[in-house]
Amino acid sequence: MFSDLGLAEPVLQALKDEDYVSPTPIQAQSIPVTMEGRDLLGIAQTGTGKTAAFALPILNHLINNPKALTPKAARILVLAPTRELAVQIADGFKAYGRHVKFRGALLLGGVGQGPQVSKLAGGVDVLVATPGRLLDLFGQGHLRLAQTEIVVLDEADRMLDMGFIVPVRKIVAALPKNRQTLFFSATMPPEVEKLARDILHNPAKVEVTPPATTVERIDQKLFYVEQPHKPALLTEILQDPSMNRVIVFTRTKHGANKVVETLEKAGIEASAIHGNKSQNARQAALNGFKAGKLRVLVATDIASRGIDVDNVTHVVNYELPDVADTYVHRIGRTARAGATGIALSFCAVDERALLKDIEKLTRLSLDLIHDHRYVSDVPANAPVRNDQRPQRGKPQQRGRGGSSDRRQGHGGRRAA
Ligand code: AMP
């Protein structure tokens, strides 16, 4: 129960408003140690409730330690790798802190800095920022970091992917030594491990939900289809009205734009979010999607990190990701807060090795769907299930050199 954690009444009230009944595992483990003032190393992915895991004890700290604001200073600093994640964290603070009096600010790249500078002038309690813009404003003398009490580094592994490790180190170097540091990462590649070692002081380590257990709730289907047929297959499967809130993942921004064009030509409303879009365009697409006005959101991995939309019915991996971990992050969008969901993956022949990595990581074999007209290239060793015959009356391309038996599907199976 949240009430056992010793959180102040205004925080507990907000949790009641949110209808949160009990803490998630990351919250149950990290809130007590954070409230003791210890540094934290939290290994958890988005979707586990990690925003509240740090926001709740921070709000509690602000309630119990009221202080006048210092001009240009931030009492709490939260660093996030993407604009979307930063917006989401700021929204989390607003929701969980709706009964707490605090001043918050959000610093993002890609928008004018004037309003951000004025917001900082009087000082803030909670500053949520992406590293680039923060460092810019710090360099220009609009921000002081020497009084910051708590710093949160969210999605450190993604910071690494996006080339933010050096900016993060610079920012941390400007913070006081006696601060409290909360560090979150879904994975711990060596460089992230080193960063954690360098900036954390005797941290409590909390690790939750290895990816493979999260993905078991998701119905994962696989389509063998060659690259040139992917647009048509996507358009076709989207005829299914049960696909009413869909995220389609592509590897590149260019790919995302092409998918949107294809869908629009087919009369399916879709919008892309990726780093080349203005902050306003991305936010508008995301808001439309959240509100149920936009059925299909097309995203690249970086832009999608931290997107928190409930009731996503389907995730489509239009292209398989280069890193198997990313597959788990992607499909996790459809199984928020305990829900189940469906993930559809398109695999061309040159993506076979990526599929293998995914099946190895998740320890699952995806459920092969063969009864579509663009089926191709089913590997010879794919198990056969006789109750799944190709649909009658639909033209099908023959699998490359495969007998029709080879094109039979199989149920979800555990990999050996
Ligand atoms: P996060 O990992 O912070 O992105 O949170 C994932 C989702 O879980 C968000 O939609 C939160 O609103 C929701 N959530 C967080 N904590 C809880 C909780 N204790 N009970 C129910 N839902 C929660």
Residues whose N, C-alpha, C, O or C-beta is under 5 A from the ligand:
A	BS01	AMP	Y20 V21 S22 P23 T24 Q45 T46 G47 T48 G49 K50 T51 A52 D308 A337
